[in-house]
Amino acid sequence: MRRVPPDLQKYLGGRRYITRILETDSIDPKDRRVIKAWSQINQEVEAELAEAKQLFDARPEPVERLSPRDAAGIAAEPFRQLLNALETGRSTDKQEELAVQTGIKTITALLRELQEPENALQIRQETRSQISEMWLEDVLSQLRIDPTPEVLEQIKARYSQYAQMAVEDQKRLSDGDFSQSSVETKAPPLPVRQVEWQELVDAWIAELGGIRQVSGVGIGEKQVEAHQRNIAELIKVLQLHFPAEITVADVRKYLKYLQGSELATSTKQQRLGTFVLLFEIGTRIGLLEVNPFLGITIKEPRAESRANYRPFTNDELVTIFKKQNQMVRRNEHSILPLTLLMTGARASEILFLRHSDIAQTEDGVWYFKMVDRPTDKYPRTLKGNKADERFTPMHPLLIDRGFLDLVDTDEEGYVFENRSNAALSCYFKRILKTTGIYEHRKTVVHSLRGTAIDAWRKARIPEDARRALTAHSSRDVQERTYGKNLQFMPDVLYKELCKVDWSWIP
């Protein structure tokens, strides 16, 4: 059972708790089946809460103040729409539904007045208030306005005035007078709704085909989350909540903030790139009129060289794995760095391995199926999508060190319980710092990939085999286009991979 935070209950059908049942006979918390079942359920609950949190974050901010003109424009809108329906003879389903509800509420109020004559005035006022809120709900939703009670009363006061005008306009129409209505003449127009950041993000997602974890194509959830973090930062820096409010002067202010930060130049460029992209889309499809980010760039300083992760030396690897063996008993943490070194894979490619992704060829070679399956029950994505798919053979040393003990090919789900990239990075960074090998932006988990590729070169593994192991695209059109690609031939790649002797790793 998981308690739902009060703010999110509205977005989960009013539920205060999320309850799930562990599909296992065991009740021993140390039982591997219980741990796996709990892990899967916890992941599902976290996803449900995350979706509710997104809806909560996307809600409109409460409007604490409206100008009299804007309040009047909002109050008059339901009557403008109704009078237009009478003139054209075409009403919407929503208007007809509201008319029925209005009639029901009016009849209910009249019956209550007969039963409680002493409360007749109060009943009428309550009914009018409910009916006005009912008719105003769609207009407020369209403008994405969540008014405070005080602002709502301001709008409803104007609504009552326009209701009287609308009655006179209705009589005029019944008499065949189709001149401009009093509501249209006296009421100001509906205020223009501000375009919100989420609309620009949604337009970007739609342009790229959707979210890969949902539709199987498009962009990944992490890319969306990165844009949303950058937007939150921009709002905090500029104190402006809508894209159309931003001017060139505001862009300069944000640019100055980025340039003054200690972030890497590539990170600064990525954050600025969020807004260059979103404003370009917004102006192109008509959501925005002006693009203040047009032509704005961050150049790499001349004296700054782009940081590249360096590979580890053999002596450093010995030190790292000796220290690791002292720190933890043999578990998934201890096997992960070794797996990255043996495969040259990215951390996320290994962390999200499923039991079904470990297979054996007819010749007995064990291998990892590096596949991109964003919509599976247990989703898995690769950085380059389908282009990164490959079958990576398992080095004999990895089998000797017990990797297969973690695998049950008859089970569903993930091999590793803790699939946090950040947790793995922190764990490995701690080892590097305690051994004195850590260098800022130089030695990280990803350095193991470069170390593996260097070892393959030294072992004279051919370039096409190295490319197949890392899923780097082939330069040969024939290799890319015709027949079965080398990256899906684990038996062939295994022979190449065995050229590297890793037996000296502690």
Residue pairs with C-beta under 8 A, 6 or more apart in sequence:
1 17
1 18
1 19
1 20
2 17
2 18
2 19
2 45
2 49
3 16
3 17
4 12
4 15
4 16
4 17
4 18
4 49
4 52
5 49
7 56
8 49
8 52
8 53
8 56
9 15
9 16
11 51
11 52
11 55
11 56
12 18
12 48
12 52
18 45
18 48
18 49
20 41
20 44
20 45
22 34
22 37
22 38
22 41
23 37
24 31
24 33
24 34
24 37
26 33
26 34
27 34
28 34
29 35
35 417
36 411
36 413
36 417
39 413
39 414
39 417
40 413
58 198
59 146
60 144
60 145
60 146
61 146
61 241
62 146
62 147
62 148
63 145
63 146
63 147
63 148
63 151
64 148
64 150
64 151
65 151
66 74
66 147
66 151
66 154
66 155
68 154
69 188
69 191
70 188
70 191
71 151
71 154
71 155
71 158
72 158
72 162
72 187
72 188
73 187
73 188
73 189
73 190
73 191
74 136
74 139
74 140
74 143
74 145
74 155
74 158
74 190
74 191
75 136
75 155
75 156
75 157
75 158
75 159
75 161
75 162
75 187
76 158
76 162
76 183
76 187
76 188
76 190
77 139
77 190
78 135
78 136
78 138
78 139
78 159
79 162
79 163
79 165
79 166
79 169
79 183
79 187
80 183
80 184
80 187
80 190
81 95
82 95
82 166
83 166
83 169
83 170
83 173
83 181
83 183
83 184
85 91
85 92
85 95
86 170
86 173
87 173
87 178
91 99
94 138
98 134
98 135
101 134
102 131
102 134
102 135
105 127
105 130
105 131
105 134
106 127
106 131
108 127
109 123
109 124
109 126
109 127
112 119
112 123
113 119
113 120
113 123
113 124
116 123
128 160
129 156
132 156
132 159
132 160
132 163
133 152
133 156
135 159
136 152
136 155
136 156
136 159
139 190
140 146
140 147
142 193
143 190
143 191
143 193
144 193
144 194
144 196
147 155
162 183
162 187
165 181
165 182
165 183
165 186
166 181
166 183
168 182
169 181
169 182
169 183
172 179
172 181
194 242
194 244
194 245
195 242
195 243
195 244
195 282
195 287
195 288
196 242
196 243
197 231
197 242
197 243
197 278
199 287
200 243
200 278
200 279
200 281
200 282
200 287
200 288
201 224
201 227
201 228
201 231
201 278
203 281
203 282
203 285
203 287
204 219
204 227
204 277
204 278
204 281
205 211
205 218
205 219
205 224
207 281
208 218
208 219
209 215
209 217
209 218
209 219
210 217
210 218
211 218
211 219
211 220
211 221
211 224
212 218
212 219
212 220
212 221
212 374
212 375
212 381
212 385
213 220
213 221
213 374
213 375
213 379
213 381
214 375
215 375
216 374
216 375
220 374
220 381
226 270
226 274
227 274
227 278
230 270
230 271
230 274
230 275
231 274
233 271
234 254
234 275
235 241
237 253
237 254
237 257
238 246
238 250
238 253
238 254
240 246
240 250
243 278
243 279
243 282
243 288
244 288
244 289
244 290
246 292
247 292
248 292
250 292
251 275
251 292
251 293
251 296
254 272
254 275
255 272
255 296
255 298
258 268
258 271
258 272
258 298
259 268
259 298
261 268
263 271
264 307
264 441
265 298
265 300
265 301
265 304
265 306
266 306
268 298
269 297
269 298
272 293
272 296
272 297
272 298
275 293
276 293
276 296
279 288
279 291
279 292
279 293
279 294
280 291
280 293
280 294
281 287
282 288
282 291
283 289
283 290
283 291
300 306
307 441
307 442
308 442
309 441
309 442
309 443
309 444
309 446
309 447
309 450
310 439
310 442
310 443
310 447
310 450
311 447
311 450
311 451
311 453
311 454
312 320
312 437
312 443
312 447
312 448
312 451
314 504
316 435
316 437
317 341
317 451
317 505
318 504
318 505
318 506
319 435
319 437
320 337
320 431
320 432
320 435
320 437
321 337
321 338
321 505
321 506
322 506
323 431
323 434
323 435
324 334
324 337
324 431
325 334
325 506
327 431
328 334
330 402
332 406
332 415
332 416
332 417
332 418
333 418
333 424
333 427
335 401
335 402
335 403
335 406
336 347
336 350
336 351
336 416
336 424
337 428
337 445
337 448
338 397
338 398
338 401
338 505
339 345
339 350
339 398
339 403
340 347
340 350
340 445
340 448
340 449
340 452
341 448
341 451
341 452
341 502
341 505
342 394
342 395
342 397
342 398
342 452
342 502
343 350
343 368
343 392
343 394
343 395
343 398
343 452
343 469
344 392
344 448
344 449
344 452
344 453
344 456
344 469
344 470
345 368
345 370
345 392
345 449
346 383
346 446
346 449
347 421
347 424
347 425
347 445
347 446
348 381
348 383
348 421
349 370
349 382
349 383
349 388
350 368
350 416
351 416
351 419
351 420
351 421
351 424
352 379
352 380
352 381
352 414
352 416
352 419
353 368
353 380
353 414
353 415
353 416
354 378
354 380
354 412
354 413
354 414
354 415
355 407
355 408
355 409
355 410
355 411
355 412
355 413
355 414
355 415
356 369
356 409
356 412
357 368
357 369
357 370
357 371
357 380
357 415
358 366
358 367
358 368
358 369
358 394
358 404
358 407
358 409
358 415
359 366
359 367
359 369
359 391
359 409
360 366
360 367
361 367
361 490
361 491
363 491
365 393
365 394
365 490
365 491
365 494
366 393
366 394
366 399
366 404
367 391
367 392
367 393
367 394
367 490
367 494
368 391
368 392
368 393
368 394
369 391
370 382
370 388
370 389
370 390
370 391
370 392
370 471
371 380
371 382
371 389
372 380
372 381
372 382
372 385
372 386
372 388
372 389
373 379
373 380
373 381
374 380
374 381
377 412
378 412
378 413
378 414
382 388
382 389
382 471
384 471
387 471
387 473
388 471
389 471
389 487
389 488
390 468
390 469
390 471
390 487
390 488
391 487
391 488
391 489
391 490
391 493
392 469
392 490
392 493
393 490
393 491
393 493
393 494
393 497
394 403
395 497
395 498
395 500
395 502
396 498
397 502
397 503
397 505
406 415
406 416
407 415
418 424
424 445
425 444
425 445
428 444
428 445
429 438
429 444
432 438
432 443
432 444
437 443
449 470
453 466
453 470
455 500
455 502
456 465
456 466
456 469
456 496
456 497
456 499
456 500
457 466
459 499
459 500
459 501
460 499
461 496
461 497
461 499
461 500
462 496
464 474
464 476
464 479
464 486
465 486
465 492
465 493
465 496
466 472
467 473
467 474
467 486
467 487
468 474
468 485
468 486
468 487
468 489
468 493
469 487
469 493
469 496
469 497
471 487
473 480
474 480
474 485
474 486
479 485
479 486
486 492
486 493
487 493
